[in-house]
């Protein structure tokens, strides 16, 4: 079964980039070498891989990527730091 990876990069400007790939090592090389000159990460190098998760179904990885891209920075940081109990509270809207 082919593996897919959901990953989060921390950029030089302290923003996060979330993506999906079937080859994490190759994709990291592409990001850090500036292979894709029009990409979000091109002018934000160097990049640090701060989180990744492995999937056997690419469609699940893509769905999770879409979900995480909508998250706040603090919620992404909680995921990166393994603070899973905090995720539910960070999803609540403040009134």
DRENNUDREN-665717 format. One record per atom (N, C-alpha, C): chain; residue number from 1; y, z, x; atom name; residue in one letter. Coordinates in Angstrom, 1 decimal, always signed. Atoms other than C-alpha are relative to their C-alpha. Layout:
atom c=A k=NUM Y=Y Z=Z X=X a=CA r=A
...
END
This chain:
atom c=A k=1 Y=-1.2 Z=+0.0 X=+0.8 a=N r=X
atom c=A k=1 Y=+0.0 Z=+0.0 X=+0.0 a=CA r=X
atom c=A k=1 Y=+1.2 Z=+0.0 X=+0.9 a=C r=X
atom c=A k=2 Y=-1.2 Z=+0.1 X=-0.8 a=N r=X
atom c=A k=2 Y=+3.4 Z=-1.0 X=+1.4 a=CA r=X
atom c=A k=2 Y=+1.0 Z=+1.2 X=-0.3 a=C r=X
atom c=A k=3 Y=-1.0 Z=-1.2 X=+0.2 a=N r=X
atom c=A k=3 Y=+5.9 Z=+1.9 X=+2.0 a=CA r=X
atom c=A k=3 Y=+1.4 Z=-0.6 X=-0.1 a=C r=X
atom c=A k=4 Y=-1.4 Z=+0.3 X=+0.1 a=N r=X
atom c=A k=4 Y=+9.5 Z=+1.8 X=+1.1 a=CA r=X
atom c=A k=4 Y=+0.7 Z=+1.3 X=+0.2 a=C r=X
atom c=A k=5 Y=-0.8 Z=-1.2 X=-0.4 a=N r=X
atom c=A k=5 Y=+12.2 Z=+4.2 X=+2.2 a=CA r=X
atom c=A k=5 Y=+1.4 Z=+0.0 X=-0.7 a=C r=X
atom c=A k=6 Y=-1.3 Z=-0.3 X=+0.4 a=N r=X
atom c=A k=6 Y=+15.2 Z=+5.6 X=+0.5 a=CA r=X
atom c=A k=6 Y=+0.7 Z=+0.8 X=+1.1 a=C r=X
atom c=A k=7 Y=-0.6 Z=-0.7 X=-1.1 a=N r=X
atom c=A k=7 Y=+17.7 Z=+6.7 X=+3.1 a=CA r=X
atom c=A k=7 Y=+1.5 Z=+0.3 X=-0.2 a=C r=X
atom c=A k=8 Y=-1.4 Z=-0.3 X=+0.0 a=N r=X
atom c=A k=8 Y=+21.1 Z=+8.3 X=+3.5 a=CA r=X
atom c=A k=8 Y=+0.5 Z=+0.1 X=+1.4 a=C r=X
atom c=A k=9 Y=-0.6 Z=+0.0 X=-1.3 a=N r=X
atom c=A k=9 Y=+23.3 Z=+7.7 X=+6.5 a=CA r=X
atom c=A k=9 Y=+1.4 Z=+0.7 X=-0.1 a=C r=X
atom c=A k=10 Y=-1.3 Z=-0.6 X=-0.1 a=N r=X
atom c=A k=10 Y=+26.3 Z=+9.8 X=+7.5 a=CA r=X
atom c=A k=10 Y=+0.8 Z=-0.9 X=+0.9 a=C r=X
atom c=A k=11 Y=-0.8 Z=+0.9 X=-0.7 a=N r=X
atom c=A k=11 Y=+29.1 Z=+7.5 X=+8.7 a=CA r=X
atom c=A k=11 Y=+1.0 Z=+0.8 X=+0.9 a=C r=X
atom c=A k=12 Y=-1.0 Z=-0.6 X=-0.9 a=N r=X
atom c=A k=12 Y=+31.7 Z=+8.1 X=+11.4 a=CA r=X
atom c=A k=12 Y=+1.2 Z=+0.7 X=-0.8 a=C r=X
atom c=A k=13 Y=-1.1 Z=-0.6 X=+0.8 a=N r=X
atom c=A k=13 Y=+34.3 Z=+8.8 X=+8.7 a=CA r=X
atom c=A k=13 Y=-0.4 Z=+1.0 X=-1.0 a=C r=X
atom c=A k=14 Y=+0.6 Z=-1.0 X=+0.8 a=N r=X
atom c=A k=14 Y=+32.1 Z=+11.4 X=+7.1 a=CA r=X
atom c=A k=14 Y=-0.3 Z=-0.4 X=-1.5 a=C r=X
atom c=A k=15 Y=+0.5 Z=+0.4 X=+1.3 a=N r=X
atom c=A k=15 Y=+31.2 Z=+9.3 X=+4.1 a=CA r=X
atom c=A k=15 Y=-1.5 Z=-0.2 X=+0.1 a=C r=X
atom c=A k=16 Y=+1.4 Z=+0.3 X=+0.0 a=N r=X
atom c=A k=16 Y=+27.6 Z=+8.6 X=+3.1 a=CA r=X
atom c=A k=16 Y=-0.3 Z=-1.4 X=-0.5 a=C r=X
atom c=A k=17 Y=+0.5 Z=+1.3 X=+0.4 a=N r=X
atom c=A k=17 Y=+25.7 Z=+5.4 X=+2.7 a=CA r=X
atom c=A k=17 Y=-1.4 Z=+0.2 X=-0.4 a=C r=X
atom c=A k=18 Y=+1.4 Z=-0.1 X=+0.5 a=N r=X
atom c=A k=18 Y=+22.5 Z=+5.2 X=+0.6 a=CA r=X
atom c=A k=18 Y=-0.6 Z=-1.3 X=-0.1 a=C r=X
atom c=A k=19 Y=+0.6 Z=+1.3 X=+0.0 a=N r=X
atom c=A k=19 Y=+20.1 Z=+2.4 X=+0.9 a=CA r=X
atom c=A k=19 Y=-1.5 Z=+0.1 X=-0.2 a=C r=X
atom c=A k=20 Y=+1.4 Z=+0.1 X=+0.1 a=N r=X
atom c=A k=20 Y=+16.5 Z=+1.3 X=+0.5 a=CA r=X
atom c=A k=20 Y=-0.5 Z=-1.1 X=+0.9 a=C r=X
atom c=A k=21 Y=+0.6 Z=+1.0 X=-1.0 a=N r=X
atom c=A k=21 Y=+14.3 Z=-0.6 X=+3.0 a=CA r=X
atom c=A k=21 Y=-1.5 Z=+0.2 X=+0.1 a=C r=X
atom c=A k=22 Y=+1.4 Z=-0.1 X=-0.2 a=N r=X
atom c=A k=22 Y=+10.7 Z=-1.4 X=+3.8 a=CA r=X
atom c=A k=22 Y=-0.3 Z=+0.3 X=+1.5 a=C r=X
atom c=A k=23 Y=+0.2 Z=-0.3 X=-1.4 a=N r=X
atom c=A k=23 Y=+11.3 Z=-0.8 X=+7.5 a=CA r=X
atom c=A k=23 Y=+1.2 Z=+0.8 X=+0.5 a=C r=X
atom c=A k=24 Y=-1.1 Z=-0.9 X=-0.3 a=N r=X
atom c=A k=24 Y=+13.5 Z=+2.2 X=+8.3 a=CA r=X
atom c=A k=24 Y=+0.5 Z=-0.2 X=+1.4 a=C r=X
atom c=A k=25 Y=-0.4 Z=+0.2 X=-1.4 a=N r=X
atom c=A k=25 Y=+13.5 Z=+1.6 X=+12.1 a=CA r=X
atom c=A k=25 Y=+0.8 Z=-1.3 X=+0.1 a=C r=X
atom c=A k=26 Y=-0.7 Z=+1.3 X=-0.1 a=N r=X
atom c=A k=26 Y=+14.5 Z=-2.0 X=+11.7 a=CA r=X
atom c=A k=26 Y=+1.4 Z=+0.1 X=-0.7 a=C r=X
atom c=A k=27 Y=-1.3 Z=-0.1 X=+0.8 a=N r=X
atom c=A k=27 Y=+17.2 Z=-1.2 X=+9.1 a=CA r=X
atom c=A k=27 Y=+1.0 Z=+0.9 X=+0.8 a=C r=X
atom c=A k=28 Y=-1.0 Z=-0.9 X=-0.8 a=N r=X
atom c=A k=28 Y=+18.7 Z=+1.6 X=+11.3 a=CA r=X
atom c=A k=28 Y=+0.5 Z=-0.8 X=+1.2 a=C r=X
atom c=A k=29 Y=-0.5 Z=+0.9 X=-1.1 a=N r=X
atom c=A k=29 Y=+18.9 Z=-0.9 X=+14.2 a=CA r=X
atom c=A k=29 Y=+1.0 Z=-1.0 X=-0.5 a=C r=X
atom c=A k=30 Y=-1.0 Z=+0.9 X=+0.5 a=N r=X
atom c=A k=30 Y=+20.7 Z=-3.4 X=+12.0 a=CA r=X
atom c=A k=30 Y=+1.3 Z=+0.7 X=-0.3 a=C r=X
atom c=A k=31 Y=-1.2 Z=-0.7 X=+0.3 a=N r=X
atom c=A k=31 Y=+23.1 Z=-0.8 X=+10.8 a=CA r=X
atom c=A k=31 Y=+0.8 Z=+0.4 X=+1.2 a=C r=X
atom c=A k=32 Y=-0.6 Z=-0.5 X=-1.2 a=N r=X
atom c=A k=32 Y=+23.9 Z=+0.6 X=+14.2 a=CA r=X
atom c=A k=32 Y=+0.5 Z=-1.1 X=+0.9 a=C r=X
atom c=A k=33 Y=-0.5 Z=+1.1 X=-0.8 a=N r=X
atom c=A k=33 Y=+24.2 Z=-2.8 X=+15.9 a=CA r=X
atom c=A k=33 Y=+1.0 Z=-0.8 X=-0.6 a=C r=X
atom c=A k=34 Y=-1.0 Z=+0.8 X=+0.7 a=N r=X
atom c=A k=34 Y=+26.5 Z=-4.2 X=+13.3 a=CA r=X
atom c=A k=34 Y=-0.5 Z=-1.4 X=-0.4 a=C r=X
atom c=A k=35 Y=+0.6 Z=+1.2 X=+0.3 a=N r=X
atom c=A k=35 Y=+24.1 Z=-6.9 X=+12.4 a=CA r=X
atom c=A k=35 Y=+0.6 Z=-0.7 X=-1.3 a=C r=X
atom c=A k=36 Y=-0.6 Z=+0.5 X=+1.2 a=N r=X
atom c=A k=36 Y=+25.7 Z=-7.3 X=+8.9 a=CA r=X
atom c=A k=36 Y=+1.5 Z=+0.3 X=+0.0 a=C r=X
atom c=A k=37 Y=-1.4 Z=-0.2 X=-0.3 a=N r=X
atom c=A k=37 Y=+29.4 Z=-7.7 X=+9.6 a=CA r=X
atom c=A k=37 Y=+0.8 Z=+0.3 X=-1.3 a=C r=X
atom c=A k=38 Y=-0.7 Z=-0.2 X=+1.2 a=N r=X
atom c=A k=38 Y=+30.4 Z=-7.5 X=+5.9 a=CA r=X
atom c=A k=38 Y=-0.5 Z=+1.3 X=-0.7 a=C r=X
atom c=A k=39 Y=+0.5 Z=-1.2 X=+0.7 a=N r=X
atom c=A k=39 Y=+28.5 Z=-4.3 X=+5.1 a=CA r=X
atom c=A k=39 Y=+0.9 Z=+1.2 X=+0.1 a=C r=X
atom c=A k=40 Y=-0.8 Z=-1.3 X=+0.1 a=N r=X
atom c=A k=40 Y=+30.0 Z=-0.9 X=+4.2 a=CA r=X
atom c=A k=40 Y=+0.0 Z=+0.7 X=+1.3 a=C r=X
atom c=A k=41 Y=+0.1 Z=-0.8 X=-1.2 a=N r=X
atom c=A k=41 Y=+28.7 Z=+0.6 X=+7.4 a=CA r=X
atom c=A k=41 Y=+0.6 Z=-0.6 X=+1.3 a=C r=X
atom c=A k=42 Y=-0.4 Z=+0.7 X=-1.2 a=N r=X
atom c=A k=42 Y=+30.0 Z=-2.0 X=+9.8 a=CA r=X
atom c=A k=42 Y=+1.1 Z=+0.7 X=+0.8 a=C r=X
atom c=A k=43 Y=-1.1 Z=-0.6 X=-0.6 a=N r=X
atom c=A k=43 Y=+33.3 Z=-0.4 X=+10.5 a=CA r=X
atom c=A k=43 Y=+0.0 Z=+1.5 X=+0.1 a=C r=X
atom c=A k=44 Y=+0.1 Z=-1.4 X=+0.0 a=N r=X
atom c=A k=44 Y=+32.0 Z=+3.1 X=+10.1 a=CA r=X
atom c=A k=44 Y=-1.1 Z=+0.5 X=+1.0 a=C r=X
atom c=A k=45 Y=+0.9 Z=-0.4 X=-1.0 a=N r=X
atom c=A k=45 Y=+29.7 Z=+3.2 X=+13.1 a=CA r=X
atom c=A k=45 Y=+0.6 Z=+0.9 X=+1.0 a=C r=X
atom c=A k=46 Y=+1.5 Z=-0.2 X=+0.1 a=N r=X
atom c=A k=46 Y=+28.1 Z=+5.2 X=+14.7 a=CA r=X
atom c=A k=46 Y=-0.4 Z=+0.7 X=-1.3 a=C r=X
atom c=A k=47 Y=+0.6 Z=-0.5 X=+1.2 a=N r=X
atom c=A k=47 Y=+25.8 Z=+6.2 X=+11.9 a=CA r=X
atom c=A k=47 Y=-1.1 Z=+1.0 X=+0.4 a=C r=X
atom c=A k=48 Y=+1.1 Z=-1.0 X=-0.3 a=N r=X
atom c=A k=48 Y=+23.4 Z=+9.1 X=+11.7 a=CA r=X
atom c=A k=48 Y=-0.9 Z=+0.0 X=-1.3 a=C r=X
atom c=A k=49 Y=+1.0 Z=-0.1 X=+1.0 a=N r=X
atom c=A k=49 Y=+20.2 Z=+9.1 X=+9.6 a=CA r=X
atom c=A k=49 Y=-0.1 Z=+1.5 X=-0.4 a=C r=X
atom c=A k=50 Y=+0.0 Z=-1.4 X=+0.3 a=N r=X
atom c=A k=50 Y=+20.5 Z=+12.4 X=+7.7 a=CA r=X
atom c=A k=50 Y=-1.0 Z=+0.3 X=-1.1 a=C r=X
atom c=A k=51 Y=+1.0 Z=-0.3 X=+1.0 a=N r=X
atom c=A k=51 Y=+17.9 Z=+12.0 X=+4.9 a=CA r=X
atom c=A k=51 Y=-0.8 Z=-1.3 X=-0.2 a=C r=X
atom c=A k=52 Y=+0.8 Z=+1.2 X=+0.5 a=N r=X
atom c=A k=52 Y=+15.0 Z=+9.7 X=+4.0 a=CA r=X
atom c=A k=52 Y=-1.2 Z=+0.6 X=-0.8 a=C r=X
atom c=A k=53 Y=+1.2 Z=-0.3 X=+0.8 a=N r=X
atom c=A k=53 Y=+12.1 Z=+9.8 X=+1.5 a=CA r=X
atom c=A k=53 Y=-0.8 Z=-1.3 X=+0.0 a=C r=X
atom c=A k=54 Y=+1.0 Z=+1.1 X=+0.0 a=N r=X
atom c=A k=54 Y=+9.0 Z=+7.6 X=+1.5 a=CA r=X
atom c=A k=54 Y=-0.5 Z=-0.2 X=-1.4 a=C r=X
atom c=A k=55 Y=+0.5 Z=+0.3 X=+1.3 a=N r=X
atom c=A k=55 Y=+7.8 Z=+5.8 X=-1.6 a=CA r=X
atom c=A k=55 Y=-1.1 Z=-1.1 X=+0.2 a=C r=X
atom c=A k=56 Y=+1.0 Z=+1.1 X=+0.0 a=N r=X
atom c=A k=56 Y=+4.8 Z=+3.6 X=-2.3 a=CA r=X
atom c=A k=56 Y=+0.3 Z=-1.0 X=-1.1 a=C r=X
atom c=A k=57 Y=-0.4 Z=+0.9 X=+1.0 a=N r=X
atom c=A k=57 Y=+6.5 Z=+1.9 X=-5.2 a=CA r=X
atom c=A k=57 Y=+1.5 Z=-0.3 X=+0.2 a=C r=X
atom c=A k=58 Y=-1.3 Z=+0.4 X=-0.3 a=N r=X
atom c=A k=58 Y=+9.7 Z=+0.0 X=-4.3 a=CA r=X
atom c=A k=58 Y=+1.0 Z=+0.2 X=-1.2 a=C r=X
atom c=A k=59 Y=-0.9 Z=-0.1 X=+1.2 a=N r=X
atom c=A k=59 Y=+11.0 Z=+0.1 X=-7.9 a=CA r=X
atom c=A k=59 Y=+0.5 Z=+1.5 X=-0.2 a=C r=X
atom c=A k=60 Y=-0.4 Z=-1.4 X=+0.1 a=N r=X
atom c=A k=60 Y=+11.0 Z=+4.0 X=-7.9 a=CA r=X
atom c=A k=60 Y=+1.1 Z=+0.2 X=+1.1 a=C r=X
atom c=A k=61 Y=-1.0 Z=-0.2 X=-1.0 a=N r=X
atom c=A k=61 Y=+12.9 Z=+3.9 X=-4.6 a=CA r=X
atom c=A k=61 Y=+1.3 Z=-0.5 X=-0.4 a=C r=X
atom c=A k=62 Y=-1.3 Z=+0.7 X=+0.5 a=N r=X
atom c=A k=62 Y=+15.5 Z=+1.5 X=-6.0 a=CA r=X
atom c=A k=62 Y=+0.7 Z=+0.8 X=-1.1 a=C r=X
atom c=A k=63 Y=-0.5 Z=-0.9 X=+1.1 a=N r=X
atom c=A k=63 Y=+15.9 Z=+3.7 X=-9.1 a=CA r=X
atom c=A k=63 Y=+0.7 Z=+1.2 X=+0.5 a=C r=X
atom c=A k=64 Y=-0.5 Z=-1.2 X=-0.6 a=N r=X
atom c=A k=64 Y=+16.4 Z=+6.8 X=-7.0 a=CA r=X
atom c=A k=64 Y=+1.3 Z=-0.3 X=+0.8 a=C r=X
atom c=A k=65 Y=-1.2 Z=+0.4 X=-0.7 a=N r=X
atom c=A k=65 Y=+18.9 Z=+4.9 X=-4.8 a=CA r=X
atom c=A k=65 Y=+1.2 Z=-0.1 X=-0.9 a=C r=X
atom c=A k=66 Y=-1.1 Z=+0.2 X=+0.9 a=N r=X
atom c=A k=66 Y=+21.0 Z=+3.9 X=-7.8 a=CA r=X
atom c=A k=66 Y=+0.5 Z=+1.4 X=-0.6 a=C r=X
atom c=A k=67 Y=-0.4 Z=-1.3 X=+0.5 a=N r=X
atom c=A k=67 Y=+20.9 Z=+7.5 X=-9.1 a=CA r=X
atom c=A k=67 Y=+0.8 Z=+0.8 X=+1.1 a=C r=X
atom c=A k=68 Y=-0.7 Z=-0.8 X=-1.0 a=N r=X
atom c=A k=68 Y=+22.0 Z=+9.1 X=-5.8 a=CA r=X
atom c=A k=68 Y=+1.3 Z=-0.6 X=+0.4 a=C r=X
atom c=A k=69 Y=-1.3 Z=+0.7 X=-0.2 a=N r=X
atom c=A k=69 Y=+24.8 Z=+6.5 X=-5.3 a=CA r=X
atom c=A k=69 Y=+1.1 Z=+0.5 X=-0.9 a=C r=X
atom c=A k=70 Y=-0.9 Z=-0.5 X=+1.0 a=N r=X
atom c=A k=70 Y=+26.4 Z=+8.0 X=-8.4 a=CA r=X
atom c=A k=70 Y=+0.4 Z=+1.5 X=+0.2 a=C r=X
atom c=A k=71 Y=-0.2 Z=-1.4 X=-0.2 a=N r=X
atom c=A k=71 Y=+26.2 Z=+11.6 X=-7.1 a=CA r=X
atom c=A k=71 Y=+1.3 Z=+0.3 X=+0.8 a=C r=X
atom c=A k=72 Y=-1.2 Z=-0.4 X=-0.8 a=N r=X
atom c=A k=72 Y=+29.2 Z=+13.5 X=-5.7 a=CA r=X
atom c=A k=72 Y=-0.4 Z=+0.3 X=+1.5 a=C r=X
atom c=A k=73 Y=+0.3 Z=-0.2 X=-1.4 a=N r=X
atom c=A k=73 Y=+29.4 Z=+14.1 X=-2.0 a=CA r=X
atom c=A k=73 Y=-0.6 Z=+1.4 X=+0.2 a=C r=X
atom c=A k=74 Y=+0.6 Z=-1.3 X=-0.2 a=N r=X
atom c=A k=74 Y=+28.6 Z=+17.8 X=-2.4 a=CA r=X
atom c=A k=74 Y=-1.5 Z=+0.0 X=-0.5 a=C r=X
atom c=A k=75 Y=+1.4 Z=+0.0 X=+0.5 a=N r=X
atom c=A k=75 Y=+25.4 Z=+17.0 X=-4.4 a=CA r=X
atom c=A k=75 Y=-0.8 Z=-0.7 X=+1.1 a=C r=X
atom c=A k=76 Y=+0.8 Z=+0.7 X=-1.1 a=N r=X
atom c=A k=76 Y=+24.3 Z=+14.5 X=-1.6 a=CA r=X
atom c=A k=76 Y=-0.2 Z=+1.0 X=+1.1 a=C r=X
atom c=A k=77 Y=+0.1 Z=-0.9 X=-1.1 a=N r=X
atom c=A k=77 Y=+25.0 Z=+17.2 X=+1.0 a=CA r=X
atom c=A k=77 Y=-1.1 Z=+1.1 X=-0.3 a=C r=X
atom c=A k=78 Y=+1.0 Z=-1.0 X=+0.4 a=N r=X
atom c=A k=78 Y=+22.8 Z=+19.7 X=-1.0 a=CA r=X
atom c=A k=78 Y=-1.4 Z=-0.7 X=+0.2 a=C r=X
atom c=A k=79 Y=+1.2 Z=+0.7 X=-0.2 a=N r=X
atom c=A k=79 Y=+20.0 Z=+17.1 X=-1.0 a=CA r=X
atom c=A k=79 Y=-0.4 Z=-0.1 X=+1.5 a=C r=X
atom c=A k=80 Y=+0.2 Z=+0.2 X=-1.4 a=N r=X
atom c=A k=80 Y=+20.4 Z=+16.4 X=+2.7 a=CA r=X
atom c=A k=80 Y=-0.4 Z=+1.4 X=+0.7 a=C r=X
atom c=A k=81 Y=+0.2 Z=-1.4 X=-0.6 a=N r=X
atom c=A k=81 Y=+20.4 Z=+20.2 X=+3.5 a=CA r=X
atom c=A k=81 Y=-1.2 Z=+0.7 X=-0.6 a=C r=X
atom c=A k=82 Y=+1.2 Z=-0.6 X=+0.6 a=N r=X
atom c=A k=82 Y=+17.3 Z=+20.8 X=+1.4 a=CA r=X
atom c=A k=82 Y=+0.3 Z=+1.1 X=-1.0 a=C r=X
atom c=A k=83 Y=-0.4 Z=-1.0 X=+0.9 a=N r=X
atom c=A k=83 Y=+19.2 Z=+22.9 X=-1.1 a=CA r=X
atom c=A k=83 Y=-0.3 Z=-0.5 X=-1.5 a=C r=X
atom c=A k=84 Y=+0.4 Z=+0.7 X=+1.3 a=N r=X
atom c=A k=84 Y=+17.2 Z=+21.6 X=-4.1 a=CA r=X
atom c=A k=84 Y=+0.3 Z=+0.8 X=-1.2 a=C r=X
atom c=A k=85 Y=-0.4 Z=-0.9 X=+1.1 a=N r=X
atom c=A k=85 Y=+18.0 Z=+24.6 X=-6.3 a=CA r=X
atom c=A k=85 Y=+1.4 Z=-0.2 X=-0.5 a=C r=X
atom c=A k=86 Y=-1.5 Z=+0.2 X=+0.3 a=N r=X
atom c=A k=86 Y=+21.7 Z=+23.7 X=-6.1 a=CA r=X
atom c=A k=86 Y=+0.2 Z=-1.3 X=-0.8 a=C r=X
atom c=A k=87 Y=-0.2 Z=+1.4 X=+0.6 a=N r=X
atom c=A k=87 Y=+21.2 Z=+20.1 X=-7.4 a=CA r=X
atom c=A k=87 Y=+0.3 Z=+0.1 X=-1.4 a=C r=X
atom c=A k=88 Y=-0.3 Z=+0.0 X=+1.4 a=N r=X
atom c=A k=88 Y=+21.1 Z=+21.0 X=-11.0 a=CA r=X
atom c=A k=88 Y=+1.4 Z=+0.5 X=-0.4 a=C r=X
atom c=A k=89 Y=-1.3 Z=-0.5 X=+0.3 a=N r=X
atom c=A k=89 Y=+24.3 Z=+23.0 X=-10.9 a=CA r=X
atom c=A k=89 Y=+1.1 Z=-1.0 X=+0.4 a=C r=X
atom c=A k=90 Y=-1.0 Z=+1.0 X=-0.4 a=N r=X
atom c=A k=90 Y=+26.1 Z=+20.3 X=-9.0 a=CA r=X
atom c=A k=90 Y=+0.1 Z=-1.2 X=-0.9 a=C r=X
atom c=A k=91 Y=+0.0 Z=+1.1 X=+1.0 a=N r=X
atom c=A k=91 Y=+25.2 Z=+17.9 X=-11.8 a=CA r=X
atom c=A k=91 Y=+0.9 Z=+0.3 X=-1.2 a=C r=X
atom c=A k=92 Y=-0.7 Z=-0.4 X=+1.2 a=N r=X
atom c=A k=92 Y=+27.1 Z=+19.9 X=-14.4 a=CA r=X
atom c=A k=92 Y=+1.5 Z=-0.4 X=+0.2 a=C r=X
atom c=A k=93 Y=-1.4 Z=+0.3 X=+0.0 a=N r=X
atom c=A k=93 Y=+30.6 Z=+18.8 X=-15.3 a=CA r=X
atom c=A k=93 Y=+0.8 Z=+1.2 X=-0.1 a=C r=X
atom c=A k=94 Y=-0.9 Z=-1.1 X=+0.1 a=N r=X
atom c=A k=94 Y=+33.4 Z=+21.2 X=-14.8 a=CA r=X
atom c=A k=94 Y=+1.1 Z=-0.2 X=-1.1 a=C r=X
atom c=A k=95 Y=-0.9 Z=+0.1 X=+1.1 a=N r=X
atom c=A k=95 Y=+35.5 Z=+21.8 X=-17.9 a=CA r=X
atom c=A k=95 Y=+1.2 Z=+0.9 X=+0.2 a=C r=X
END
